[in-house]
């Protein structure tokens, strides 16, 4: 594997560790917080959504790799431990899928522009929701720990 391919995989690993770090630092009682007045996602359902979007891409690959992934119901608000386990699992399978795509000259099934734009899509999508989650916590009165506020930006340490 080339240095560039390893950097692509490391970019995913760092991004995934940031998500897991955020989850680990969210207090249990914050997972039910929401800003929606119309039944929108609470924090737990936002994280479940991130996992489900990964699963939609990875289901076929995960079965072939012997790593089946669980999908959450749209109305399900899973507990923190379950979300952490799910995101760890789908993060590992995504890394395997990225590696598989890199071995196929960057071709990604059902993503015609290739593996690097696909990686950009997932990082952008998940970062959008990560921002929503942190804003929801803040506006619902949960104090964001300094380690969480600033730690997610220290890519050289995370």
Secondary structure, DSSP 8 states (H G I E B T S, - for coil): --HHHHHHHHHHHHHHHHHHHHHHTS-GGGGG----SSS---HHHHHHHHHHHHHHHHHHHHHHTT-------TT----HHHHHHHHHHHHHHHHHHHHHHHHTTT-BTTBTT-HHHHHHHHHHHHHHHHHHHHHHHHHTT----HHHHHHTT-TTT-
